[in-house]
Amino acid sequence: MRRLQLASLCLAFALHLTPRLRAQAPPPPQELQAENARIQELWKGRKFEEALAILTARGQSATFGQLAAETRAGVHYNMACAASLLGRPGEALAYLGVAVGEGLKDWTTFSADTDLDPVRKDPGFLWLEGIVRQRGDFVGILRRFKDYGPTDGSAPAFAYQPQDAPDLAALRKTCRLDEVAGNGPEFERIVNLMRWVHAQVRHDGSSKNPEPMNALHLLEVCRAEKRGINCRMMATILNEAYLSLGFKSRQVTCQPLDEKDPDCHVITTVWSNDLGKWLYMDPTMEAWFTDGQGHPLSVAEVRERLISGGPLELAKGANWNGRPENPATYKAYMAKNLVRITCPVESAFGYESRPGRRYVTLDGLGFPARPARDAAGGLIVHDPAAFWVRP
């Protein structure tokens, strides 16, 4: 069974899943919250018939069609789990078929859910399993595109605005970022700034980006309107905070294979002089990764370890708007979104609102032939050494 959860649609971070279902803007939320809690209690008490009755009623309700396809898929998936546990394999496979038809792609749950064990050897299940795996085995998809091209210096020279630029100096002073960062070791200051951004604003993936898109204005709007912003804007704030203190940093858009998928995730990478490498920092989730021995990792190292299965630990305390994040779920989410990686050519205050801004995307060689520039005019390269060049 997948757990029904309520959250607003997040075009920049839509796949924020737990081991159960996350609904996207379901009507009405209070009713679904109470319904979900009731189903969870029934499941714990192994009262699957009663749980199935509630789920069936939801599926037949007048508002069911207003739910997102992912949510409808999850309801039918839960119905399949209940029928499976009740010893009704034909019914379970019928519900599962509807869920897959609705676009079910949560391979992480599907592949390990013991509720479906009674039907796993059925030919019909194996056929449906193949469809879900093709859609949602994100590590498997990432492995298909793991190889890059030879070092050819194809990426352009990246530029970083100096910290004494007037706008950055104003940000540093207004937000008292020296105090925020503290006087500790470099990595401690890097993490302090990331945590500060996470604490200043809440994540709201369905929010409209307020113009101009710079840290000072974004913070002002969030406070005045008591609103949240999406992950791209949170990464923008962190990027500009780092620049204001003299750290070289970039906004990083992490994208899935499916170019029609509106769900991507935007984080920040910052150069560590002490460690001599770029570091992965996610202000939306208050998250970074280590190698299992406490050493922080770069975006490139996280991607490689997702592919190889090497040691990869999510730092303690990772959370989404205060809700603890499941490490396995987050890893699966980032495996989905580290197929393609895009950064702006210039890292500067207010760059997101600047006319004529340029971006460069690092693609693996396994993609179908693409032009040197994408539809939006951004440069596409295959040389990771040039893309992640030392600033």
C-alpha positions in Angstrom: 0.0 0.0 0.0 1.1 3.6 -0.7 0.1 6.2 1.8 -2.2 9.0 0.6 -0.6 12.4 1.4 -1.7 16.0 0.7 0.5 18.5 -0.9 0.2 21.2 -3.5 1.3 20.5 -7.1 5.0 21.2 -7.4 6.2 21.6 -11.0 9.7 22.0 -9.7 9.6 19.3 -7.2 6.5 17.2 -8.0 7.8 13.7 -7.1 8.3 14.4 -3.4 7.1 10.8 -2.5 7.1 8.8 0.7 6.7 5.0 0.6 3.0 5.7 0.0 0.9 8.0 -2.3 1.2 11.7 -2.4 -1.8 13.4 -3.8 -1.6 16.7 -5.8 -4.2 19.3 -4.8 -7.0 16.8 -4.0 -10.5 18.1 -3.3 -11.4 18.4 -0.5 -8.2 18.2 1.6 -9.7 17.9 5.0 -11.9 15.0 4.0 -9.0 13.2 2.3 -6.7 13.7 5.3 -9.3 12.1 7.6 -9.9 9.3 5.1 -6.2 8.6 4.8 -5.8 8.4 8.5 -8.6 6.0 8.7 -7.2 3.8 6.0 -3.8 3.7 7.7 -5.4 2.6 11.0 -7.4 -0.1 9.2 -4.3 -1.3 7.5 -2.4 -1.6 10.7 -5.3 -3.6 12.1 -5.3 -5.8 9.0 -8.9 -4.8 8.3 -8.3 -4.8 4.5 -11.9 -5.3 3.5 -13.0 -2.1 5.3 -10.0 -0.2 3.8 -10.9 -1.4 0.3 -14.5 -0.3 0.8 -13.3 3.3 1.6 -11.0 3.3 -1.3 -13.7 2.0 -3.6 -16.0 4.7 -2.5 -13.3 7.3 -3.2 -12.8 5.9 -6.7 -16.6 6.2 -7.3 -16.9 9.7 -5.9 -18.0 12.6 -8.0 -14.7 14.4 -7.2 -12.4 11.5 -8.1 -11.9 12.7 -11.6 -10.6 16.0 -10.3 -7.6 14.3 -8.7 -4.2 14.2 -10.5 -3.6 11.1 -12.5 -0.8 10.1 -10.1 -3.3 10.3 -7.2 -5.9 8.3 -9.0 -3.2 5.7 -9.8 -2.3 5.5 -6.2 -5.9 4.9 -5.1 -6.2 2.0 -7.5 -2.8 0.8 -6.4 -3.9 0.7 -2.8 -7.1 -1.1 -3.9 -4.9 -3.7 -5.6 -2.8 -4.1 -2.4 -6.0 -4.7 -0.4 -7.4 -7.2 -2.8 -4.0 -9.0 -3.0 -3.9 -9.4 0.8 -7.5 -10.6 0.8 -6.6 -13.5 -1.5 -8.4 -12.1 -4.6 -5.6 -12.1 -7.2 -7.9 -11.5 -10.2 -9.4 -8.4 -8.6 -5.9 -7.2 -7.5 -4.5 -7.4 -11.0 -7.5 -5.6 -12.4 -7.0 -2.7 -10.0 -3.3 -2.7 -10.7 -4.0 -2.5 -14.4 -6.1 0.6 -13.9 -3.3 2.1 -11.8 -0.7 1.4 -14.5 -3.1 2.8 -17.0 -3.3 6.0 -15.0 0.5 6.3 -15.3 1.8 4.6 -12.1 5.6 4.9 -12.0 6.6 4.6 -8.4 9.0 1.8 -9.0 10.7 2.2 -5.6 7.4 1.2 -3.9 6.2 -1.2 -6.5 9.3 -3.3 -6.6 9.4 -3.8 -2.8 5.8 -3.7 -1.5 5.2 -7.0 0.3 1.4 -6.4 0.0 1.7 -7.5 -3.7 3.8 -10.7 -2.9 0.7 -13.0 -3.4 0.4 -11.9 -7.1 4.1 -11.3 -8.0 4.5 -14.5 -10.0 1.3 -14.1 -12.0 2.1 -13.4 -15.8 -0.2 -10.4 -15.7 1.7 -8.9 -12.8 5.0 -9.5 -14.6 3.7 -7.7 -17.6 2.6 -4.7 -15.5 5.8 -4.8 -13.6 7.8 -4.3 -16.8 5.8 -1.2 -17.7 6.3 0.4 -14.3 10.0 -0.5 -14.3 10.5 1.1 -17.7 8.8 4.3 -16.3 10.1 4.5 -12.8 13.4 2.5 -12.4 15.2 5.8 -12.2 18.6 4.3 -11.3 18.3 1.9 -14.2 17.4 4.9 -16.5 20.3 6.9 -15.1 22.7 4.0 -15.8 21.7 4.0 -19.5 23.1 7.5 -19.7 26.0 7.3 -17.4 28.7 7.8 -20.0 29.9 11.2 -21.1 32.1 12.3 -24.0 35.8 12.9 -24.1 37.4 15.9 -22.6 37.2 18.5 -25.3 36.7 21.8 -23.4 33.3 22.2 -25.1 31.6 24.0 -22.2 31.9 27.8 -22.1 33.8 29.7 -19.5 31.6 30.2 -16.4 31.6 33.6 -14.8 31.0 34.5 -11.1 30.0 37.9 -9.9 32.5 39.4 -7.4 31.2 39.8 -3.8 31.8 43.5 -3.8 29.2 44.1 -6.5 26.7 46.6 -5.1 23.7 44.2 -5.1 25.6 41.4 -3.5 27.0 43.8 -0.9 23.5 45.0 -0.1 22.2 41.4 0.3 25.1 40.6 2.6 24.5 43.6 4.8 20.7 43.6 4.8 20.5 39.9 5.8 23.5 40.0 8.1 25.0 37.0 6.3 28.3 37.3 8.0 26.5 36.5 11.2 24.5 33.7 9.5 27.6 32.0 8.2 29.5 32.4 11.4 33.3 32.2 11.9 33.7 28.4 11.8 35.4 26.2 9.2 34.5 26.7 5.6 32.1 23.8 5.3 30.3 24.8 8.5 29.7 28.3 7.0 28.5 26.7 3.7 26.0 24.6 5.6 24.9 27.5 7.8 24.0 29.6 4.8 22.0 26.7 3.2 20.1 26.1 6.5 19.4 29.8 6.8 17.7 29.8 3.4 15.7 26.7 4.3 14.5 28.4 7.5 13.6 31.7 5.8 11.1 30.5 3.3 8.9 27.5 2.9 8.7 25.4 -0.3 5.7 25.8 -2.5 6.1 24.2 -5.9 2.9 25.7 -7.3 3.8 29.3 -6.6 4.4 31.9 -9.3 7.9 33.3 -9.4 7.8 37.0 -8.3 9.7 39.5 -10.5 12.4 40.5 -10.2 13.9 37.2 -9.2 16.7 38.1 -6.8 17.3 37.1 -3.2 16.3 40.4 -1.6 13.0 40.7 -3.5 12.2 37.0 -3.1 12.7 37.2 0.7 10.7 40.4 0.9 7.8 39.0 -1.0 7.7 35.8 1.0 7.6 37.7 4.3 5.1 40.3 3.2 2.7 37.8 1.6 3.4 34.9 4.0 3.9 32.7 1.0 6.4 30.1 -0.2 8.4 29.7 -3.4 9.6 26.9 -5.6 12.9 25.1 -5.5 14.3 27.2 -8.3 13.8 30.4 -6.3 15.2 28.8 -3.1 18.3 27.8 -5.0 18.5 31.4 -6.4 18.5 32.8 -2.9 21.2 30.4 -1.7 23.3 31.0 -4.8 23.3 34.8 -4.3 24.0 34.4 -0.6 27.1 32.3 -1.4 28.3 34.9 -4.0 27.8 37.7 -1.5 30.3 36.1 0.9 32.8 35.3 -1.9 31.9 31.7 -2.5 31.8 30.7 -6.1 28.5 29.0 -6.7 25.9 28.0 -9.3 22.3 27.3 -9.6 21.9 23.7 -10.8 18.8 22.4 -12.6 18.5 18.6 -12.3 16.3 17.1 -15.0 14.8 13.8 -15.9 15.1 11.9 -19.2 11.5 12.7 -20.3 11.7 16.3 -21.6 7.9 16.5 -21.4 8.0 15.8 -17.6 7.5 19.2 -15.9 9.0 17.8 -12.7 12.6 18.8 -12.2 14.6 19.9 -9.1 16.8 22.8 -8.6 19.7 22.9 -6.1 22.9 24.9 -5.6 26.5 23.9 -5.9 29.2 25.8 -4.2 33.0 25.5 -4.6 35.0 24.5 -1.5 38.5 25.8 -1.5 39.3 23.5 1.5 38.1 20.4 -0.3 39.0 21.5 -3.8 35.6 20.5 -5.3 32.0 21.5 -5.9 29.6 20.6 -3.1 25.9 19.5 -3.5 23.6 21.8 -1.4 19.8 21.5 -1.5 18.0 24.4 0.4 14.6 23.0 -0.3 15.3 19.8 1.6 18.0 21.1 3.9 20.1 18.3 2.4 23.5 17.3 1.2 25.1 13.9 0.7 28.2 12.3 2.2 30.3 9.2 1.3 29.3 7.4 4.5 32.4 8.7 6.4 31.2 12.3 6.8 32.9 13.7 3.7 30.5 15.9 1.6 30.0 15.1 -2.1 29.6 17.0 -5.3 26.7 16.7 -7.7 28.9 14.7 -10.0 29.9 12.3 -7.2 26.3 11.9 -6.1 25.3 11.0 -9.6 28.2 8.5 -9.9 27.3 6.8 -6.7 23.6 6.5 -7.6 24.8 4.7 -10.7 27.4 2.5 -9.1 25.7 1.8 -5.8 28.6 3.2 -3.9 28.3 4.6 -0.4 25.9 7.5 -0.4 24.3 8.9 2.8 21.8 11.7 3.1 22.9 14.1 5.9 20.8 13.8 9.0 18.0 16.4 9.4 17.0 16.5 5.7 13.3 17.6 5.6 10.6 19.1 3.4 8.9 22.0 5.1 9.7 20.4 8.5 8.7 16.9 7.5 11.6 14.4 7.8 12.7 13.1 4.4 13.1 9.4 3.7 16.6 8.8 2.4 15.6 6.1 -0.1 12.8 8.3 -1.5 15.1 11.2 -1.9 17.8 9.2 -3.6 15.2 7.8 -6.0 14.0 11.3 -6.7 17.5 12.5 -7.5 18.2 9.5 -9.6 15.2 10.5 -11.7 16.5 14.1 -12.0 20.2 13.7 -12.5 20.0 12.5 -16.1 20.5 16.0 -17.5 22.2 18.9 -15.6 21.9 22.6 -16.5 23.7 25.6 -15.1 23.7 29.3 -16.1 26.8 30.5 -17.9 27.0 33.4 -15.5 26.3 33.3 -11.7 25.1 36.8 -10.6 22.6 38.7 -8.6 19.2 38.7 -10.4 20.5 36.6 -13.3 17.1 34.7 -13.4 15.4 38.0 -14.5 18.2 39.2 -16.9 17.3 39.4 -20.6 19.5 37.3 -22.8 20.6 34.9 -20.1 22.4 31.8 -21.2 22.5 28.2 -19.9 24.6 25.1 -20.7 23.4 21.5 -20.3 25.6 18.5 -19.6 24.2 15.5 -21.4 25.4 11.9 -21.5 26.3 10.3 -24.9 23.4 7.9 -24.8 20.8 10.5 -25.7 19.4 10.5 -29.3 21.4 12.9 -31.5 20.8 16.5 -30.5 21.8 19.8 -31.9 24.6 21.7 -30.2 21.9 24.0 -29.0 18.5 23.0 -27.6 15.2 24.5 -28.5 15.7 27.4 -26.1 19.1 28.3 -27.4 21.0 26.7 -24.5 24.3 25.0 -25.3 24.5 21.2 -24.9 27.8 19.7 -24.0 29.1 16.2 -23.1 32.4 17.1 -21.3 32.0 16.9 -17.5 35.5 18.1 -16.9 34.8 21.4 -18.7 31.3 21.6 -17.2 32.6 21.2 -13.6 35.8 23.1 -14.1 37.4 24.7 -11.1 36.3 28.4 -10.8 
